[in-house]
């Protein structure tokens, strides 16, 4: 086989049907990347710092693609999930270290997604537990009764709700002069600014994304011939997800960022009221809620499945959506347990926004571990002609190192007293 090229290139087969058949893992994981925690992080960024963190959203596009493309390469050319490859390449001990980090990140993600659903319930005057219970029940039924393809299609439907944030940003009528000026400003010496830098980096690369996409590629049965299409799937998704983040940031920067940047944003209701007044109270709440529900549901599917896949790959129990629950009880059992734990915890956690940002900072602190394993696998576990090497290896290493370093620096400096 020919060596893998570092650039995207164009698929040799231009048939739309072929591309649509491959489309899915990349787009799902990227839309899940813009989860409730990411949306709230972007909203806080715009409210507190105007457009000064907008450039970061654009810079993170190629970094996100480069990282997730490696999961595509590993999944297609080995046919194995991330945890399984770590176990085979570096041993069980390191596999358990990796899946433990995955579990922490997945648990944090579930807390943020369910916090969003709880906030939507409160937005309409309903008990927060109602939104959590309905969301958890739907998530359980979607996975327990479906094949991989069915779960993927439902996830994409939820992800499509996120396009409402583009409309909200447009309706906010941002001033282009202020926007362009904000692209040139940074506040690297400011404690709060660096916390949001770390949170934004942590919001773009998360352990459960890496585990999910590699496992999804393997579970979907993509072959080496599908690789060009799968890369485009990932590239398109990486652009869309960061544009959604930018849209949320612009919406808050153009509204509350101008009128009251120090206003409390401790609940989903406060965020909605801050950025949607120009849509009217009722329609503003409905539109914003659709975006939050879409972001929360698709991310919950991805994060929870990633945990179930990861533990299955490391321990060896059956771990595919193509199995009936009776044939893969541990896989579906872990999925159910993670859902229940996240749902119960959120019902008793009051400060939703602070929780979300803390989770994204935690993701940033986990980046060295996550990216270290990913790059090492791309060098050691792939067949020779597809391994990460040459100038592209150094590019990936530089981008990954810079992201991990900046996220780590921002996360540490955001800790009070340091």
C-alpha positions as CSV (number, residue, x, y, z in Angstrom):
1,X,0.0,0.0,0.0
2,X,1.1,3.6,-0.6
3,X,2.4,5.6,2.3
4,X,-0.1,7.8,4.0
5,X,0.2,11.5,3.1
6,X,0.1,14.1,5.7
7,X,-2.2,16.5,3.9
8,X,-5.9,16.0,3.5
9,X,-5.9,15.4,-0.3
10,X,-9.0,14.5,-2.2
11,X,-10.5,11.0,-2.1
12,X,-9.9,9.1,-5.3
13,X,-13.5,8.0,-5.3
14,X,-15.7,11.0,-5.6
15,X,-19.0,9.2,-5.3
16,X,-21.2,11.0,-2.8
17,X,-22.7,7.8,-1.6
18,X,-19.3,6.4,-0.6
19,X,-18.5,9.5,1.4
20,X,-21.9,9.6,3.1
21,X,-21.4,5.9,4.1
22,X,-18.1,6.7,5.8
23,X,-19.4,10.0,7.3
24,X,-20.2,9.8,10.9
25,X,-17.4,9.1,13.5
26,X,-15.6,12.3,12.8
27,X,-18.7,14.5,12.6
28,X,-20.3,13.0,15.7
29,X,-17.2,13.3,17.9
30,X,-16.6,16.9,16.7
31,X,-20.2,18.0,17.4
32,X,-19.9,16.3,20.8
33,X,-16.7,18.4,21.3
34,X,-19.0,21.4,21.5
35,X,-20.7,20.0,24.6
36,X,-22.4,22.0,27.3
37,X,-19.2,22.7,29.1
38,X,-17.6,24.0,25.9
39,X,-20.6,26.2,25.2
40,X,-20.5,27.7,28.7
41,X,-16.8,28.1,28.5
42,X,-17.1,30.0,25.2
43,X,-19.9,32.1,26.7
44,X,-17.9,33.0,29.7
45,X,-14.9,33.9,27.5
46,X,-17.0,36.3,25.4
47,X,-18.7,37.8,28.4
48,X,-15.6,38.5,30.4
49,X,-13.0,39.2,27.7
50,X,-15.0,40.3,24.7
51,X,-13.3,39.0,21.5
52,X,-9.9,38.5,23.0
53,X,-10.2,34.7,23.1
54,X,-11.8,34.5,19.6
55,X,-8.4,33.9,17.9
56,X,-7.8,31.0,20.1
57,X,-10.9,29.3,18.8
58,X,-9.6,29.6,15.2
59,X,-6.1,28.5,16.1
60,X,-7.5,25.3,17.7
61,X,-9.1,24.2,14.4
62,X,-6.0,22.6,12.8
63,X,-4.8,21.3,16.2
64,X,-8.1,19.5,16.7
65,X,-7.9,18.0,13.3
66,X,-4.3,16.9,13.6
67,X,-5.1,15.1,16.9
68,X,-8.3,13.4,15.9
69,X,-6.9,12.4,12.5
70,X,-4.4,10.2,14.3
71,X,-7.3,8.3,15.9
72,X,-8.8,7.7,12.5
73,X,-5.5,6.4,11.2
74,X,-5.0,4.1,14.2
75,X,-8.6,2.8,14.1
76,X,-8.6,2.1,10.3
77,X,-5.1,0.6,9.9
78,X,-5.2,-1.5,13.1
79,X,-8.9,-2.2,13.5
80,X,-8.5,-1.8,17.2
81,X,-9.7,0.7,19.8
82,X,-7.4,3.0,21.8
83,X,-7.4,1.1,25.0
84,X,-6.7,-2.2,23.3
85,X,-3.7,-0.7,21.4
86,X,-2.2,0.8,24.6
87,X,-2.5,-2.5,26.3
88,X,-0.8,-4.4,23.4
89,X,1.9,-1.8,22.9
90,X,2.8,-0.6,26.4
91,X,1.2,-3.2,28.7
92,X,-1.8,-3.6,30.9
93,X,-0.5,-1.2,33.5
94,X,-0.4,1.8,31.2
95,X,-3.7,0.7,29.7
96,X,-5.3,1.0,33.1
97,X,-3.7,4.3,33.7
98,X,-5.1,5.6,30.4
99,X,-8.6,4.3,30.9
100,X,-8.6,5.7,34.5
101,X,-7.9,9.1,33.0
102,X,-10.7,8.4,30.5
103,X,-13.1,7.6,33.3
104,X,-12.3,10.8,35.1
105,X,-12.9,12.9,32.0
106,X,-16.1,11.0,31.0
107,X,-17.5,11.4,34.5
108,X,-16.7,15.2,34.3
109,X,-18.3,15.3,30.9
110,X,-21.5,13.6,32.1
111,X,-21.8,16.1,34.9
112,X,-21.6,19.0,32.5
113,X,-24.1,17.5,30.0
114,X,-26.7,16.7,32.7
115,X,-26.1,20.1,34.3
116,X,-27.2,21.6,30.9
117,X,-30.3,19.5,30.8
118,X,-31.1,20.4,34.4
119,X,-30.7,24.1,33.6
120,X,-33.1,23.8,30.6
121,X,-35.7,22.4,33.0
122,X,-35.2,25.3,35.4
123,X,-35.4,27.7,32.5
124,X,-39.0,26.7,31.9
125,X,-39.9,26.6,35.6
126,X,-39.7,22.8,35.9
127,X,-37.8,20.7,38.5
128,X,-34.2,20.3,37.5
129,X,-34.5,16.5,38.2
130,X,-37.1,16.2,35.5
131,X,-34.7,17.2,32.7
132,X,-32.0,14.9,34.1
133,X,-34.2,11.9,34.4
134,X,-35.7,12.4,30.9
135,X,-32.3,12.9,29.4
136,X,-30.8,9.9,31.1
137,X,-33.7,7.7,30.1
138,X,-33.5,8.7,26.5
139,X,-29.7,8.1,26.4
140,X,-30.2,4.6,27.9
141,X,-32.9,3.6,25.4
142,X,-31.0,5.0,22.4
143,X,-28.0,2.8,23.1
144,X,-29.6,-0.3,24.7
145,X,-32.0,-0.7,21.7
146,X,-29.8,0.3,18.8
147,X,-27.0,-0.8,16.5
148,X,-23.9,1.4,15.9
149,X,-25.4,3.0,12.7
150,X,-28.7,3.8,14.5
151,X,-27.0,5.4,17.5
152,X,-24.8,7.4,15.1
153,X,-27.7,8.8,13.2
154,X,-29.6,9.8,16.4
155,X,-26.4,11.4,17.7
156,X,-26.1,13.5,14.5
157,X,-29.7,14.6,14.8
158,X,-29.0,15.9,18.3
159,X,-25.8,17.5,17.1
160,X,-27.6,19.4,14.3
161,X,-29.5,21.4,17.0
162,X,-26.2,23.2,17.7
163,X,-26.6,25.3,14.5
164,X,-28.9,27.5,16.4
165,X,-25.8,29.2,17.9
166,X,-25.0,30.6,14.5
167,X,-28.3,32.3,14.4
168,X,-27.9,33.7,17.9
169,X,-24.5,35.1,17.0
170,X,-25.9,36.7,13.8
171,X,-28.8,38.2,15.7
172,X,-26.4,39.8,18.2
173,X,-25.1,42.1,15.5
174,X,-21.4,42.1,16.6
175,X,-19.4,45.2,15.7
176,X,-16.7,44.1,13.2
177,X,-14.2,46.7,14.2
178,X,-14.3,45.6,17.8
179,X,-14.2,42.0,16.7
180,X,-11.0,42.5,14.6
181,X,-9.4,44.6,17.3
182,X,-10.0,41.8,19.9
183,X,-8.1,39.3,17.7
184,X,-4.9,41.2,18.4
185,X,-5.3,41.4,22.2
186,X,-4.1,38.9,24.8
187,X,-3.8,39.0,28.6
188,X,-1.3,36.3,29.4
189,X,-0.5,37.8,32.8
190,X,-4.0,37.8,34.0
191,X,-5.1,34.9,36.3
192,X,-8.7,34.8,35.1
193,X,-7.7,35.1,31.5
194,X,-5.3,32.1,31.8
195,X,-8.0,30.1,33.5
196,X,-10.2,30.5,30.4
197,X,-7.3,29.8,28.1
198,X,-6.8,26.5,29.8
199,X,-10.6,25.8,29.8
200,X,-10.9,26.5,26.1
201,X,-7.9,24.2,25.3
202,X,-9.4,21.6,27.6
203,X,-12.7,22.0,25.8
204,X,-11.3,21.2,22.4
205,X,-9.3,18.0,23.1
206,X,-10.8,15.6,25.6
207,X,-9.8,12.0,26.4
208,X,-13.2,10.6,25.6
209,X,-13.1,12.1,22.1
210,X,-9.9,10.1,21.3
211,X,-11.3,6.9,22.7
212,X,-14.6,7.3,21.0
213,X,-13.5,8.1,17.5
214,X,-10.9,5.3,17.3
215,X,-13.4,2.8,18.7
216,X,-16.2,4.1,16.5
217,X,-14.0,3.7,13.4
218,X,-13.3,0.1,14.4
219,X,-16.9,-0.7,15.3
220,X,-18.2,0.8,12.1
221,X,-15.8,-1.4,10.2
222,X,-14.1,1.2,8.1
223,X,-11.3,-0.1,5.8
224,X,-8.1,1.4,4.6
225,X,-9.9,2.4,1.4
226,X,-12.2,4.6,3.5
227,X,-9.3,6.6,5.0
228,X,-9.4,9.6,2.6
229,X,-13.2,10.0,3.3
230,X,-12.7,9.5,7.0
231,X,-10.2,12.3,7.1
232,X,-12.5,14.7,5.4
233,X,-15.2,13.7,7.9
234,X,-12.8,14.7,10.6
235,X,-11.7,17.9,8.9
236,X,-15.2,19.1,8.3
237,X,-16.2,18.4,11.8
238,X,-13.2,20.2,13.3
239,X,-14.1,23.4,11.4
240,X,-17.8,23.2,12.3
241,X,-17.2,22.6,16.0
242,X,-14.8,25.5,16.4
243,X,-17.1,27.8,14.4
244,X,-19.9,27.0,16.9
245,X,-17.6,27.8,19.8
246,X,-16.7,31.1,18.0
247,X,-20.4,31.8,17.5
248,X,-21.2,31.4,21.2
249,X,-18.3,33.6,22.1
250,X,-19.3,36.3,19.6
251,X,-22.9,36.2,20.9
252,X,-21.9,36.9,24.5
253,X,-19.2,39.4,23.6
254,X,-21.7,41.4,21.5
255,X,-24.3,41.4,24.3
256,X,-23.5,41.0,27.9
257,X,-19.8,41.5,27.2
258,X,-20.6,45.1,26.3
259,X,-23.5,45.9,28.7
260,X,-22.5,44.0,31.9
261,X,-19.4,41.9,31.7
262,X,-19.4,41.3,35.4
263,X,-22.9,40.0,35.6
264,X,-23.3,36.6,37.4
265,X,-23.5,33.7,35.0
266,X,-24.0,30.9,37.4
267,X,-27.0,29.1,35.7
268,X,-28.1,28.2,32.3
269,X,-31.1,30.6,32.8
270,X,-28.7,33.5,33.4
271,X,-26.8,32.7,30.3
272,X,-29.9,32.4,28.2
273,X,-31.2,35.7,29.5
274,X,-27.9,37.4,28.8
275,X,-27.5,36.5,25.2
276,X,-31.0,36.0,23.8
277,X,-33.0,39.2,24.7
278,X,-33.1,40.3,21.1
279,X,-35.1,37.1,20.2
280,X,-37.7,37.7,22.9
281,X,-38.1,35.9,26.2
282,X,-40.0,32.9,24.9
283,X,-38.3,32.3,21.6
284,X,-34.9,33.2,23.1
285,X,-35.3,30.5,25.7
286,X,-36.6,27.9,23.2
287,X,-33.7,28.5,20.7
288,X,-31.0,28.6,23.4
289,X,-32.5,25.4,25.0
290,X,-32.4,23.5,21.7
291,X,-28.7,24.3,21.4
292,X,-28.0,23.2,24.9
293,X,-30.1,20.0,24.6
294,X,-28.3,19.1,21.3
295,X,-24.9,19.8,22.7
296,X,-25.6,17.8,25.9
297,X,-27.2,14.8,24.4
298,X,-24.6,14.1,21.7
299,X,-21.8,14.6,24.1
300,X,-23.3,12.4,26.7
301,X,-23.7,9.6,24.1
302,X,-20.0,10.0,23.0
303,X,-18.5,10.3,26.5
304,X,-20.4,7.4,28.0
305,X,-19.8,5.1,25.1
306,X,-16.1,6.0,25.2
307,X,-15.9,4.9,28.8
308,X,-17.7,1.6,28.0
309,X,-15.6,0.9,25.0
310,X,-12.4,1.9,26.8
311,X,-13.0,-0.5,29.7
312,X,-14.1,-3.3,27.3
313,X,-10.9,-2.9,25.3
314,X,-8.6,-3.0,28.3
315,X,-10.4,-5.9,30.2
316,X,-11.3,-7.9,27.1
317,X,-15.1,-8.2,27.6
318,X,-17.4,-7.8,24.5
319,X,-17.7,-4.1,23.6
320,X,-19.6,-3.4,20.5
321,X,-23.0,-1.8,19.8
322,X,-23.6,-4.7,17.4
323,X,-24.0,-7.1,20.4
324,X,-27.3,-7.6,22.1
325,X,-27.2,-6.5,25.8
326,X,-27.5,-10.2,26.8
327,X,-24.3,-10.9,24.9
328,X,-22.3,-7.9,26.2
329,X,-23.6,-7.3,29.7
330,X,-20.5,-5.6,31.0
331,X,-20.4,-3.2,28.1
332,X,-24.0,-2.1,28.5
333,X,-23.6,-2.3,32.3
334,X,-20.8,0.2,32.4
335,X,-22.7,2.5,30.1
336,X,-25.7,2.3,32.4
337,X,-23.7,2.8,35.5
338,X,-21.9,5.9,34.2
339,X,-25.2,7.4,33.1
340,X,-26.8,6.8,36.5
341,X,-23.8,8.2,38.4
342,X,-23.8,11.4,36.4
343,X,-27.5,11.9,36.6
344,X,-27.7,11.4,40.4
345,X,-24.7,13.7,41.0
346,X,-26.0,16.6,39.0
347,X,-29.3,16.7,40.9
348,X,-27.3,17.7,44.0
349,X,-24.8,20.2,42.4
350,X,-26.0,23.8,42.4
351,X,-23.4,25.9,40.6
352,X,-23.6,24.6,37.1
353,X,-21.4,27.1,35.3
354,X,-18.5,26.9,37.8
355,X,-18.6,23.1,37.5
356,X,-18.4,23.2,33.7
357,X,-15.4,25.4,33.7
358,X,-13.6,23.4,36.4
359,X,-14.2,20.2,34.3
360,X,-12.6,21.9,31.2
361,X,-9.6,23.0,33.2
362,X,-9.3,19.4,34.4
363,X,-9.3,18.2,30.8
364,X,-6.4,20.6,30.1
365,X,-4.4,19.1,33.0
366,X,-5.0,15.6,31.5
367,X,-3.7,16.6,28.0
368,X,0.0,15.5,28.5
369,X,-1.2,12.0,29.3
370,X,-3.7,11.8,26.5
371,X,-1.6,13.3,23.8
372,X,1.5,11.4,24.9
373,X,-0.2,8.0,24.5
374,X,-1.8,9.1,21.1
375,X,1.5,10.2,19.5
376,X,3.4,7.2,20.9
377,X,0.8,4.8,19.4
378,X,1.0,6.6,16.0
379,X,4.8,6.0,16.0
380,X,4.8,2.5,17.4
381,X,1.5,0.7,16.7
382,X,0.8,1.5,13.1
383,X,2.1,-0.5,10.1
384,X,5.4,0.9,8.9
385,X,4.1,2.8,5.9
386,X,1.4,4.5,7.9
387,X,3.4,5.5,11.0
388,X,3.8,9.1,12.1
389,X,7.2,10.2,10.9
390,X,9.2,12.8,9.1
391,X,8.2,16.5,9.1
392,X,4.6,15.6,10.0
393,X,5.8,13.8,13.1
394,X,7.6,17.0,14.3
395,X,4.6,19.1,13.4
396,X,2.2,16.9,15.4
397,X,4.7,16.8,18.3
398,X,5.0,20.6,18.2
399,X,1.3,21.3,18.1
400,X,0.5,18.6,20.7
401,X,3.3,19.8,23.0
402,X,2.2,23.5,22.7
403,X,-1.4,22.6,23.4
404,X,-0.5,20.4,26.4
405,X,2.0,22.9,27.7
406,X,-0.3,25.9,27.4
407,X,-3.2,24.0,28.8
408,X,-1.1,22.8,31.7
409,X,0.3,26.2,32.3
410,X,-3.1,27.8,32.2
411,X,-4.6,25.2,34.4
412,X,-1.9,25.4,37.1
413,X,-1.8,29.3,37.1
414,X,-5.6,29.3,37.4
415,X,-5.4,27.5,40.8
416,X,-5.8,30.1,43.6
417,X,-2.5,30.8,45.4
418,X,-0.2,29.7,42.7
